Amino acid sequence: MDSLVISNIRQRPLRSAISVLGVALGVALVMLFTGLARGMSDDLQRRSSNVRAEIIFTRPGSVQATSTTANLPTQYVDLLKQIDGVETAVPVIRHFFPSGVWGVDQVEGVDWDGFTKMSNIRLIQGRGPQALDEIVIDETKARRNHPVGSSVKLFGDKEFRVVGIYSPESGARSKLSLEAMQSALEAPGKCSYILVKVRNPAEQIAVANRINEKIPGNKVQLTAEFFPSVENSIPGLAIFMRVLVALAAVVSALVVMLAMHTTITERTREIGILKAMGASRRYIISEIEREALAISVMGIVVGFALAALAGFFIHKATSLIFEFGGWWALTAAVIGLAGGALGAFYPAARAANLDPVTALAYE
Amino acid sequence: MAIILKAENLEKIYRVGKVDVPALRGITLTVQEGEFLAVMGPSGCGKSTMLHLLGGLLTPTKGRIIVDGEDLTAASDAKRTDIRRRKIGFVFQRFNLFPTLTAEGNLRLAERIHANGADDPDRRREILRMLKLEDKMHHKPLELSGGEQQRVALARAVVNRPAIVLADEPTGNLDTENSALVLKMFRELNDRFNQTIIMITHNPEAAAACQRIIQMRDGHIV
């Protein structure tokens, strides 16, 4: 092997592997964090888009990203239906609850007939919820060992029987009847929000304005704006993501720096030989940087593979969704390369400045 | 014959703690092109220091060194490195080959450093043939005997046609048979390519192979 860079990498396989893993860790972290945020955000928006209502009527502050309050009287449904341009209105209670060790899940209480008429969801097995202990779930949840006839636990240990499976996914993956949800939450006659379908979607803004005029003091929002991306709805998430990305870059740089620092110390004598042979500082720095970049490139490839594997298994275990985007993959690759290059620069510069006679005498 | 190296009144003082230790105390030396010169003397007399100064690895405290018309002592560190790259080839007692590279890899590395990626396969083949290393090119240093390693080191030193080869006890780690073989190679290089060689040695037989011998003692040429 004639290349000093490649032969050095092959000569110390364990240290090279650790360096590659260090870069891979940084790259995988960037991919997983950003993939999770994007996956969950897109999943939320995709499921929301299947509702097909143009307007959401609610009370200010009653619906947040991970919490809701059932404080809106359902009598508003009739008032909304009387407004010019409104085709139909359907009350919904959305309830968030802790799920497993990973986070929160959600369940909706809906007027099943009205909800299915408004949206494009259809039962593919069983029937809609009728009794207070009946629940319907979407295909994704059904695939996790919840066939029709099985039971799921909600609100602590209360068991609900799966009576139907619907498709496509829309809003929460589990739906009770509105009455069952009101009963469970002890909120009779209340809901979290009312979905409003307008006759002509092109006039949704005009209809929203009319609702505001006729029923003032509430919150009238277009559906497209109501289900924002996770990144926008959680304050500081974007900054948090950037901090994580920066930390990943620092991890990569530190691992490469440590590895290259050790390498330089071990190769002090070789650097002395290079200097005796007339290698310039620039040549020595470029040799070390090339080695670091080769390690970084391998780290990036391994990092992408790690992220894909981790995303797959985490999704299997927890239902968290990862969507890896090209832009973030590029960012992760740049971070891996820049981390490697910057991490190697100090040891490289140190090597380039070694006194050749001292280096040649190094044992 | 032209003068290839000239050292005038070279002094080198090392600072050890608060004490000044003089290693060279005014060395003046002229070497002709194509000369094969032996430097002898007891340990600590300043031989290696002089060799390092002549090769631009150290800077003198005082004095002047001209290598093939270029003033090493007036040059910056980068310029000195450049002169070393173009005009000097080193051979060390401990061979100092890159252990991760094959014999050929060691030579190609020297070519890359010298010529920024360019190489001269004809010159390389010629040197290898002369040093009887053709069948050892794909071996790594640890797969070679001491004599073979030193011949690879010699090939590496001369592959870029340096003006001067500086050898620091090149037979010091070799047995009698390999010493004789390596010395023979030095002589052949000197005869065939008119290669200028300055060789430090403790071995009188090795010194006898040279055209001129200088003796050093206590930092002086005697």
Interface residues (C-beta under 8 A of the other chain):
Chain A: M1 D2 S3 L4 S7 N8 R10 Q11 R269 E270 G272 I273 L274 K275 A276 M277 G278 A279 S280 R281 Y283 P356 V357 L360
Chain B: H52 G55 L57 L58 A78 T81 D82 R84 R85 R86 I88 F90 F92 N96 F98 P99 T100 L101 T102 E104 G105 R108 L109 A110 I113 H114 R156
